[in-house]
């Protein structure tokens, strides 16, 4: 079974021409302060709701 999986994995054709090989770089920390404030506000809401 493992031999068949590795055979099918390595026997695939290369990607067609024209497709980029490198992934698009996306900054993940652009909206980090907004996410932190939203998490803080949601945490305060949950704590106050349980009281």
Secondary structure, DSSP 8 states (H G I E B T S, - for coil): -HHHHHHHHHTS----TTS-SS-----SSTTHHHHHHHHHHHHHHHHHHH-
